[in-house]
Structures are given as structure tokens and as C-alpha cells.
């Protein structure tokens, strides 16, 4: 059997992990699957044919070490996916600027490329004509260090925010009520083949859509506009992706990209009964 390593992390007991649904269909297609934490020291990556990055859901707190691990894998005889160059491109949300430059609509964003100041919020409120804002780091996962702010919050919370973002670049966006009202839509692609789609909605009183924060998931049939935006986004990527999750939201009646997840997105195999088998078949054909 050929050997595949699924790159994970330590202490996943507090997360919803669905990648183990790949083990049985991949075994049937001649692949031995091993799950291994990216924190494992002095590991022999040469023993695998392919290493696929999956639930590495603490990388944002150890970005340099994580990239060093991926570079070691890339230097081994194993094939790394998604490719290292694509992960390096995707790891900072500045990639959204490049997508926008290529004509892909994104959520309006004010990029703070200096120390955070109160004037940044004042400018963002004015620019977006918004009553609430969301601030998040360029490098983040699972909504870490992501906050929803009203105008009256800034004076009382600014010092704490400035400290948190002292060593993190910040991006500020308008809070989108559509995320609460309609949800965030995710379309899943395996080697550019569409698989399935879901809607993620936050729990009552929250704005974060992740399951770990109480978000609710439902399967959806994408509209033609969703498919069009997803295809436009895939075509704008710097290279092909083995897996991609295209996250989009409604902004004043227009679908916009909020994120393109190419590193460690949950692929929600639990939400579509055929998706794990489809991924496995595409994977096996790609690396036959």
C-alpha cells in the first residue's frame, strides 16, 4: 500500500474533526493512512508518498514553526498538499488584496499596516458607514483574536486591543448582519471538482460561525451566483489546490469572498454522505 500522512495537531478533543472519515475509503483504494501531529520532532517524512495538511488548528499561534515543519516536509521525498507555495500565499489574509486586484469581490476591508490607533476605527466607521466593526489578525484561525465592536466600545477597549495587536497586523471590516440573518456559505472543491456546500450560522447572540463557538451547519444547494463566484476565485489562485473551501457572504446584496481556506479548513465530510469517498477517489487518481 502507498502511504499518506494526514497532518494534524495535539489535543483535538475540543474540536470537531471529520478527516478520519477518509481512512476507510482510502484504505480500499490502496492507501495506508497515518494521522500525525505537526509538532512531532525529528519525524521521517520520507516514509510517506503524500502528506496532506488537515486539522493543524493551532498553527496561527506558532506560524514560523509551522512553516518550518512544512518546509521540512516539502524538502523530503513526500509530496506536500496543498503545495507549500500555496500555503505560504494563503497564510496571511493579505491574499484577499490580490484576489480583489484580479476582480474577485471581497468583504470591504481596512488594512492596518502600522501600530493600531483610535483613528483607525474612526476611519473605518466612516469609510464603511457602519455602526459595528469586526477586527481580526492577518494570520488567524478559528476566529482567534476576532472581535465585534460598536462605536461606544472603542474608548474602553482600545488599550486592550492595542496590546493584543501589538505584534499582529490587523484588518478591520464592517460587521455584516447578513452573517447572522443569512449565514456564511462554504463551497468545497477537491482538485477543482465541486463536492458539496453548507451554510454556517452563528449561535444566538454570537457572530462566529464555527461549531466550536456554537455555530449551526446546514447543507445547501448553491445558487448559480455562488458557483460563478467560486469558479472566479479558483481561477484567481496562484496554483491548483487539492482542496479548497470558498467562504462567501452577502454584502449589500452582492456575494463577496470573506475567506479562501487552503491550509487547514474543515471539509465537513459529515455534511455530505458522498464527499469523503469523492475526495478519496480524486486523491487516488491524482497520485496514481
C-alpha positions in Angstrom: 0.0 0.0 0.0 1.1 3.6 -0.6 1.4 5.8 2.4 -0.4 9.0 3.3 0.2 11.2 6.3 -2.7 13.4 7.5 -1.1 16.3 9.3 -2.9 17.1 12.5 -2.0 18.6 15.9 -2.1 17.7 19.5 -5.2 17.9 21.8 -8.0 17.9 19.3 -10.5 16.7 21.8 -12.2 20.2 21.9 -12.7 20.3 18.2 -15.0 18.6 15.6 -12.7 16.5 13.4 -14.0 14.7 10.3 -10.9 13.8 8.4 -10.9 10.3 9.9 -13.9 9.6 7.6 -11.3 9.4 4.8 -9.4 6.4 6.3 -11.8 3.6 5.2 -12.3 4.8 1.6 -8.6 5.5 1.1 -7.7 2.1 2.5 -10.0 0.5 -0.1 -8.1 2.4 -2.8 -4.7 1.1 -1.6 -3.6 3.9 0.8 -2.4 3.4 4.3 -3.3 6.5 6.3 -1.4 7.8 9.3 -2.5 10.8 11.4 0.4 12.7 12.8 0.8 16.0 14.7 2.9 18.6 13.0 4.6 19.2 16.4 6.2 15.7 16.2 10.0 16.2 16.4 12.6 14.7 14.0 10.0 12.8 12.1 10.9 10.8 8.9 8.7 12.3 6.3 10.4 10.3 3.6 8.4 7.3 4.6 5.2 8.8 3.1 4.2 9.2 -0.5 2.0 12.2 0.3 1.4 14.5 3.3 -1.9 16.4 3.4 -2.3 19.3 5.8 -5.5 18.9 7.7 -6.5 19.7 11.3 -3.4 21.8 12.3 -5.7 24.1 14.2 -3.1 25.8 16.4 -0.7 26.9 13.6 -1.7 30.5 13.9 0.0 30.6 17.4 3.2 29.1 16.1 3.3 30.4 12.5 7.1 30.3 12.0 7.5 26.8 13.5 4.5 25.6 11.4 6.0 26.8 8.2 9.4 25.3 9.2 7.7 22.0 9.6 6.1 22.3 6.1 9.4 23.2 4.6 11.0 20.1 6.0 8.1 18.0 4.5 8.5 19.8 1.2 12.2 19.0 1.2 11.5 15.3 1.8 10.5 12.8 -0.9 6.9 13.1 0.1 4.5 15.4 -1.9 3.0 18.1 0.3 -0.6 19.3 -0.3 -1.8 21.8 -0.5 1.6 22.9 -2.0 3.9 24.9 0.2 3.8 27.9 -2.1 0.0 28.0 -1.9 0.0 27.7 1.9 2.6 30.5 2.2 0.4 32.6 -0.1 -2.8 31.8 1.9 -1.4 32.1 5.4 -1.8 35.9 5.6 -5.2 37.3 4.7 -3.4 39.8 2.6 -4.1 37.3 -0.2 -7.5 38.9 -0.3 -5.9 42.0 -1.7 -4.6 40.0 -4.6 -7.9 38.4 -5.3 -9.5 41.9 -5.3 -6.9 43.1 -7.7 -8.0 40.3 -10.0 -11.6 41.3 -9.9 -12.8 39.0 -7.2 -15.3 40.8 -4.9 -14.2 40.6 -1.2 -15.7 41.9 2.0 -14.7 45.6 2.3 -11.5 45.8 4.4 -9.4 48.5 6.0 -5.8 47.2 6.3 -3.9 48.5 9.3 -0.2 48.4 8.3 1.2 50.2 11.4 0.5 50.3 15.1 -3.2 50.3 15.9 -4.5 53.7 16.7 -8.0 55.0 17.7 -8.1 56.9 14.4 -8.1 53.6 12.5 -11.5 52.8 14.0 -12.9 56.3 13.3 -11.8 56.0 9.7 -13.3 52.5 9.3 -16.6 53.6 10.8 -16.7 56.5 8.4 -15.5 54.5 5.3 -17.9 51.7 5.8 -20.8 53.8 7.1 -21.2 51.1 9.7 -22.4 51.0 13.3 -20.3 48.0 14.1 -16.9 46.7 13.1 -15.0 43.4 13.2 -11.3 43.4 13.8 -9.1 40.3 13.2 -5.5 39.5 12.6 -3.9 38.9 9.2 -3.0 35.4 10.4 -5.7 33.7 12.3 -7.9 30.6 12.6 -11.0 29.5 14.5 -11.9 33.2 15.0 -8.9 33.7 17.4 -8.4 37.4 18.3 -11.5 38.4 16.3 -13.8 41.0 17.9 -17.0 42.7 17.2 -17.0 46.4 18.2 -19.6 49.2 18.5 -18.6 52.9 18.4 -19.1 53.2 22.1 -16.8 50.2 22.8 -13.7 51.8 21.3 -12.6 54.1 24.2 -13.0 51.4 26.8 -11.4 48.6 24.8 -8.8 50.3 22.8 -5.8 49.8 25.2 -6.5 46.0 25.4 -6.9 45.8 21.6 -3.7 47.7 21.0 -1.8 45.3 23.3 -3.3 42.2 21.6 -2.4 43.6 18.2 1.0 45.0 19.2 2.7 42.2 17.3 -0.2 41.3 14.9 -1.2 43.1 11.8 -4.9 44.0 12.0 -7.7 44.1 9.4 -11.0 45.9 10.1 -14.2 45.1 8.3 -17.8 46.2 8.7 -19.9 43.9 10.8 -22.2 42.1 8.4 -25.7 41.5 9.7 -26.2 39.1 6.8 -23.9 36.6 8.6 -26.4 36.5 11.4 -29.5 36.7 9.2 -28.5 34.5 6.2 -25.3 32.8 7.3 -21.9 32.3 5.7 -21.8 30.0 2.7 -19.0 27.5 2.0 -18.4 25.6 -1.2 -15.9 22.7 -1.2 -13.7 21.8 -4.1 -11.4 18.8 -4.5 -8.8 19.3 -7.2 -11.2 21.9 -8.8 -14.1 19.4 -8.7 -17.1 20.7 -6.8 -18.2 18.4 -3.9 -20.8 20.0 -1.6 -21.8 23.2 0.1 -23.0 24.3 3.5 -24.4 27.3 5.3 -22.9 28.2 8.7 -24.9 30.4 11.1 -23.7 31.7 14.5 -25.4 30.8 17.8 -27.9 33.4 19.1 -26.0 36.4 20.4 -22.8 35.5 18.6 -21.3 36.3 15.2 -18.7 33.4 14.9 -19.9 30.6 12.7 -17.5 27.8 13.8 -19.0 24.8 15.5 -16.6 25.3 18.4 -18.4 28.6 19.1 -21.9 27.1 18.8 -22.4 27.7 15.1 -25.0 25.6 13.3 -24.5 24.0 9.9 -26.9 23.1 7.2 -26.4 21.6 3.7 -27.4 23.8 0.8 -27.7 23.7 -3.0 -25.6 26.7 -4.2 -27.1 29.3 -6.5 -25.6 30.0 -9.9 -24.1 33.2 -8.5 -22.4 31.2 -5.8 -20.9 28.8 -8.3 -19.8 31.7 -10.5 -18.0 33.4 -7.7 -16.4 30.2 -6.5 -15.1 29.5 -10.1 -13.8 33.0 -10.4 -12.0 32.6 -7.1 -10.4 29.3 -8.0 -9.2 30.7 -11.3 -7.5 33.6 -9.5 -5.4 31.3 -7.2 -1.7 31.2 -7.9 -1.8 27.4 -8.5 -4.2 24.5 -8.3 -5.4 23.3 -4.9 -6.0 19.7 -3.9 -8.7 21.0 -1.5 -10.3 24.4 -1.2 -13.1 25.9 0.8 -14.6 29.0 -0.7 -16.3 31.1 2.0 -18.7 33.8 0.9 -21.3 36.2 2.4 -23.9 38.7 1.2 -22.7 42.3 1.3 -25.5 44.7 0.5 -27.0 42.2 -1.9 -23.7 41.1 -3.6 -21.9 37.9 -2.9 -18.3 38.6 -1.6 -15.5 36.4 -0.6 -14.8 36.5 3.2 -12.1 33.8 3.1 -10.5 31.2 0.9 -9.4 28.4 3.1 -6.4 26.5 1.6 -4.4 25.4 4.6 -6.5 23.5 7.2 -10.2 24.1 6.6 -12.6 21.6 8.0 -14.0 19.9 4.8 -17.2 18.9 6.7 -17.3 15.4 5.3 -20.1 14.8 7.8 -22.4 17.1 5.9 -22.4 15.1 2.6 -22.5 11.3 2.5 -20.5 11.1 -0.7 -17.9 13.7 0.0 -15.3 11.5 1.8 -15.5 8.9 -1.0 -15.3 11.6 -3.7 -12.2 13.2 -2.1 -10.6 9.7 -1.8 -11.3 8.9 -5.4 -9.9 12.2 -6.7 -6.9 11.8 -4.4 -6.1 8.3 -5.5 -6.5 9.2 -9.2 -4.3 12.3 -8.8 -1.5 10.3 -7.1 -1.8 7.0 -9.0 
